[in-house]
Amino acid sequence: MSVNVLPGRQAATPTPPAVSPRQSRPGLSFQARQSVSGALFVLPFLVIVVLFLALPLGYALWLSLHSESLALGNKFTGLAQYGHVFKDPEFRAGLWRVIRFGAVQIPIMLGLALVAALALDAINTRFSRVFRLIAFMPYAVPVVIGALMWGFLYSKTFGPFAGVSHVWGGGPLNFFGGHLLLISLGNVVTWAWTGYNMIVLYSALQGLPREMYEAAVVDGASPIQIAWHVKVPAIRQAISLAAIFTVIGTMQFFNEPAILARFAPDIDAGYTPNLYAYSQAFRFGAFNYSAATSFALGLTVFVLSYAYVFVTRRRAARA
Amino acid sequence: MSTTTAADTPARHAVRRDATRSPRRAGEPGTRLAHVIMGVGMLYFAVPLIWIVIAATKSQPDLLSSPALWFGHGFDLPANLRQLFREDDGVYGRWLVNTAVYSGVSALGATTLCALAGYGLARFTFPGKRFLESALLGMIMVPGTALVLPTYLLLSHIHLVNTMWAVILPSLLSPFCTYLVRVYVSESVPVELLEAARMDRAGELRIFVQVVLPMIKPVIVTVFLFTLVATWNNYFLPLVMLSESKLYPLTVGLTTWFNTAQQEGGTRMLFNLITTGALVAIVPLIIAFLMLQRFWRSGLSSGSLK
């Protein structure tokens, strides 16, 4: 679309101004006025950042450093809450579950997204355009409703899949228990987010200059070889950024397990760290503990992802 | 990586057209493989959507007795819709309106803030800008749900919880969108153009509205859709903030219905209302995406994650 912008831009751009604006406006303050204008443009956003990001974070930190008791009110207890959180078996089980889940689901999902993006990049037909739309569609479906739909599809009464095991003579599959439960959850997430990541990676592929793999074509490399050896390395950075955002999302895992919990009694209040923080606050009124839980989780995610971006950017800058 | 500067775009597109023409010849192994991948993918992504459309045409008994992926005995979509909007004194209609209001207002507000701030960061210098730019990347990494509980506590001190503002105000925060706009502006709005407008003594706000905004339309549409979807689909925030049923958005409302249906085994609250309600909830966004396709696709590629 930025193509359309261009002709207009060229037409609208007159010959470069002979005098710079600074000279054209006598007086002290072109620079100063520009500073003020710039700051004013940013100000409304900054207000929201302070009120709904900095303040809540600061408050969560403050809460997490205090303990509440009926007799004393809030009392400063330093890092004691964090000690409890990291020793809490429920929190640890939830965290470990989410890490295991992510270690399997994220590579599968991003791998599928990458394959789909490469396929899209290879052909441009009506078929591929329809595929692109359908694959992206789940992104527009609220996660809660996606989880509900899959819940119905998995269920023995409503869904078509529980009975597939009849083919090999088994009983109906239970998607809501045992080993299948995490796989069922993973499928809901994969369904919802593969298309989105596919579009992001596809956009990166479309941005690659054609000359990049012309040489490989001349050398007689197959499309698959080119895809794997030329295109994929070239969009490494887009892939790793998609991975970060996915990791951040996975660590906050809440909606899907919260909905599937209605089908699957195995999903308890501590199934994921975020579910745990929620139930601590709203079931037990343990707000300080809940704040410490979500702050600890948020901080872990933040530090890891920021460090990752920092390192990869460094490396990219050096290369 | 994806340095889609406005300058190199036309050349690139010309090249791409060549690139896509040659492999289109059917029969090449790469092309065949790509078609197979897409065919399988299409089936996978479409099945739940096909299911929900079919399920919304079934009555409760049909839902339980007929094959899941094919139509039942009757075509009950109109009856389901009527029942959907009549149940609980028409609360579903209210949820639909709430959702539209929350997401419309939030998306409009967030887009405005992001557009202003992104432009300010891309084309001005002022004290603290450097710091703000590096902080922006950090803000993107803060997991949103970690903010919800403390925000709830803060808002409850000033008696704002359980009002529409408790959902709208926190949704105005979108550092990622500010980042997208900033990248787009620095690539597509030439400084000389702004200087020319200043020579003509246009005010800064007027330059923004009349010169800059039309040039960055794709990213504005993208950002608007992003924030619209984020609020429309949000569950955790309204779940925490709202306790009164008539303030619920669709996501929270439908899940409360679903809870009732599950608990009572579908005796009072019927599952056909849940399926029909789910279908009605996803249709508006899908239409918005289809209509605005050409905008968000280009907007996404431009900012595409440096």
Interface residues (C-beta under 8 A of the other chain):
Chain A: M1 S2 V3 V5 L6 G8 R9 A12 T13 P14 P16 P17 V19 S20 P21 S24 Q34 S35 V36 S37 G38 A39 L40 F41 V42 P44 F45 L46 I48 V49 L51 F52 L53 L55 P56 L57 Y59 A60 L63 L112 V115 A116 L118 A119 L120 A122 I123 N124 T125 F127 S128 V130 F131 L133 I134 A135 F136 M137 P138 Y139 A140 V141 P142 V143 V144 I145 G146 L148 M149 W150 F152 L153 T157 F158 G159 P160 W191 T194 G195 I199 V200 S203 A204 Q206 G207 P209 R210 S222 P223 I224 A227 A234 I235 R236 Q237 A238 L241 A242 I244 I248 M251 Q252 F254 N255 A258 I259 R262 F263 N274 A277 Y278 A281 F282 F287 S290 A291 S294 F295 L297 G298 V301 F302 S305 Y306 V309 A316
Chain B: M1 S2 T3 T4 A6 T9 P10 R12 H13 V15 R16 D18 A19 T20 P23 R24 E28 P29 G30 T31 L33 A34 H35 I37 M38 G41 M42 Y44 F45 A46 V47 P48 L49 W51 I52 A55 L63 L64 P67 A68 L69 T112 L113 C114 L116 A117 Y119 G120 L121 R123 F124 T125 F126 P127 K129 L132 L137 G138 M139 M141 V142 P143 G144 T145 A146 L147 L149 P150 T151 L153 L154 L169 P170 L172 L173 P175 T178 E187 S188 P190 E192 L193 E195 A196 R198 M199 E204 F208 V211 M215 K217 P218 V229 W232 N233 Y235 F236 V240 L250 T251 L254 T255 F258 N259 Q262 F271 I274 T275 A278 A281 I282 L285 I286 A288 F289 L290 Q293 R294 F295 R297 S298 G299 L300 S301 S302 S304 L305 K306
